[in-house]
Amino acid sequence: MNGRSTLNRLLLTVSGLVLLGGGLLILAAGLDLYRRLHLAPPADLPLVTPHDVLLSRADRTRWSDQGWWWPAVIAGLALTVVLALLWLLAQLRRHRPGSVDLGGTPPPDNVELRAGALSHAITTETRALTDVAHAHVHISGRPAHPRLRVDLTLTEHGTPGSVLRALCLGPVAHARDCTGVTRLPARARLDVGSHKARRVR
């Protein structure tokens, strides 16, 4: 799991817990559960009975005559909108680099290796490995520091250990040599293809 996914899940979890807790408190007050179940409501909770309101008129108008009130509210809302837009743009930004920087000393000028071409080449070589029924390679990370994610489906006779060794010594090593990248981390996810059960006599 990358940092962006972790942050997204954390924000969604916190937001969900806050909304769920607030909704349960409002529902308990609206259904008058505290009185019916003889429960003590949380301290300083404004909503306890169905007739209570979240903000009284005094609370709503307490700061309205202060000169700093409306600029502070507008600034807070504007900041919230800006942060929401930044988060949205971060989600729309593609996770896959458009190209991969070629290594070497010195690095070649005016030479660009498309990430899609490299991914296709590694996928083709990986599918040709023994005991591999299907393979797909996805390139992520930055152009100067690409990462490989390899999804493999093994045949019914394939063993994970031998396939992983062949993957590391074959397609991954060849990609590292061809691009000149000194460090090319790869993560493989293995699955076993479905096959018909054999009848034993």
N, C-alpha and C positions, 0 to 999 in steps of 0.2 A: 504494500500500500504506500503510495507516495504522500508527500507532505500536503498537497492540495486536497487529496481525498480525506486525509485525517482531519484537516481543518474544517472541511465541509461537513463531515459527520459530527464533529464536535459542536459546530454551530447549530446544526439541525437538531441535535440531541438536547442541547440547552434550551433552544427556542421551544421545542416540543414539550419539555418538562415544565417550562414556565407557563405555556398556554394551557397545558393539561391541569396543572395545579390551580391556576386561576379559574379555569372553567369548573373544576370540581367544587371550589369554594363558593362560586356564584350559584351553582346548581344546588348545593346543600342549603344555602340561604333561601333560594327560590322555592324549594320544596319544604322548607321549615323543618329540616331534619334535626337540627339541634334541639328543638323543643320536643319533637316526636320521639326521638331516641334518648332524650335526657342527657345530651352531651354538652360539655362546656366548650363554647366556641374559642378559637385562638384569640389571644390578647390583642386589643386594638384593631380588631377586624371590623370595618364599617358595615359589612353586609352580614347580618345575623338572622333577620326575619324577612319574609317576602315584601314587607313595606319599607325596608331600608333602601337608601340610595348610596351609590358608591361615592359621589361627591355632593356635599350639601351646597346650598347657594352661597354660604359664607366661604366655603373652600374655593368655589369657582371664581369668586370676585375678590379674593383676598389681595392679589397682587395686580389687579387690572389698573389701579390708579398709579402704579409705580412706573417711572420713565424707562427703566431698564427691562421691564417685563416682556413687552412685545418684541423688541430686538433679540432678546435671549431666546424666546420661543421660535422666532423665524430662523435664527442661527442654528438652533438645535435641529429643527426640521430639515434645513438645508444640508447640514452635516450628515444626517441620516440618509437623505436621498443620494448624496455623493458617495457615501460608503456602500450603499446598495448597488449603485451603478458600477463602482469599481469591482465589487464582488461578481456582478453579472458579466462584466467584460473579462474577468479572469476565468470564468467558466467557458466563455466562447472562444478563448484563445486555444488554439489547437495544441494538443499534447505531443504531437509528432513533429520533429524538426523537418523543414523542407529539404535540407541538404546536410551532408556530413562533411566536416572539415577533414581534409587529408593531412596526415602527419608527414614526417620527414624533416631532414635538416639540409637546406632550408625547406620550408613547406612550399609546394608548387603554387605558382601564381596563375590566376585566370583558369583554374581547373575546379569544377564543381561536381561533386558526386551526389546525385539525387538520392534521398533516403528511400524513396519507393523502389528505385533500381537496385539498391543494395539489399533491401528487404526481399525483393523478388529473387535475387540471385541466391541469398542464403536459404530461402524457402525451397527453391528448386533443388539445391544440393542436399538439404536435409531430407527431403522426400525420397531421395535416392538411397538413403542409408538402409542398411539391412534391418528388418523387423519394424520399419516405420510405415504405417498405413496412411497417415495424413500428417501434415505439418503446416504451420503458419507462423511467420516471424513478424513481429511488430517492433519498430524502432521508436524509442522515446528518448527523453533527455534533451540536452542542448547539442548544437552542431559540433562543438569541440569536445563534448563528453557524452557520446551516444550510449544507450543501453539497449540490450536485446531482450525481448520476451518471446520465448519459443513455446508454442503450444503443440504438443506431440500426441498423436494417437498411435499406440503400438498395435502390432498384430497379436494374435492370440498366443504366439510362441515367443514374443519379444520379452526381454528382460530389461528392467530399467537401468541397471548398472552398465551393461554393455552398450546400450543405446546412448547413455549420457557420455560415456568415454568416447564413443565414435563422434558424437556431436561436438565435444570440446576439442578433440584432436583434428576434426575435419572442418565442417562449415564455420565454426566460430574462429578457429585458428586461421583459416584461409581469409576470412573477412578482416581479421586483425592485420595479417600480413599485407593484404591488398590495399587497405586504407592507410597503413602506417600508424594506426592508432595504438599507442602503447598499452592502454588499458581499455578493454571492452567488456564490461560486466554483462553477464547473461543470466537470465532466470528462466528455467524450463518448467513447464507444467505437463505432466504425463497423464495420459488416460489410456485405457485399454478398450479397443473396439469390441463391439458385440459380436458374438459368434454362436453358432448353433451348438447345442449340447450334444455330446456323443453318447450313443447307446452302448453300454458295456454288456457283453454277453459272457 
